[in-house]
Amino acid sequence: MKKLALAKLLAKHTSVSTGAAADDLDRVVHDILKSLRKGKSASVPGLGKFVPGKDAVVRFKGTRAKQ
């Protein structure tokens, strides 16, 4: 999914403008990258966690939906 499509979807579900939703997405991505560059993991509640690894490899550990 591209950023604009995700921003439109987020805007629709949160009653904010597409521009505001895009800004929020940028902020979230920036915060995730900032944590990873410091060698810390970054959690996305309800989705999972980005974990820094060796040789600049980043892994994503998704949460499994409870059935």
ChimeraX attribute file (.defattr): number of C-alpha atoms within 10 A of each C-alpha:
attribute: neighborCount
match mode: 1-to-1
recipient: residues
	/A:1	5
	/A:2	6
	/A:3	12
	/A:4	14
	/A:5	12
	/A:6	15
	/A:7	22
	/A:8	18
	/A:9	13
	/A:10	19
	/A:11	17
	/A:12	13
	/A:13	9
	/A:14	10
	/A:15	10
	/A:16	13
	/A:17	14
	/A:18	18
	/A:19	13
	/A:20	15
	/A:21	22
	/A:22	19
	/A:23	13
	/A:24	14
	/A:25	17
	/A:26	14
	/A:27	12
	/A:28	13
	/A:29	11
	/A:30	12
	/A:31	13
	/A:32	19
	/A:33	17
	/A:34	14
	/A:35	16
	/A:36	18
	/A:37	12
	/A:38	9
	/A:39	14
	/A:40	15
	/A:41	19
	/A:42	18
	/A:43	16
	/A:44	12
	/A:45	9
	/A:46	10
	/A:47	13
	/A:48	14
	/A:49	17
	/A:50	20
	/A:51	18
	/A:52	20
	/A:53	13
	/A:54	7
	/A:55	6
	/A:56	10
	/A:57	8
	/A:58	13
	/A:59	12
	/A:60	14
	/A:61	12
	/A:62	14
	/A:63	12
	/A:64	9
	/A:65	7
	/A:66	4
	/A:67	3
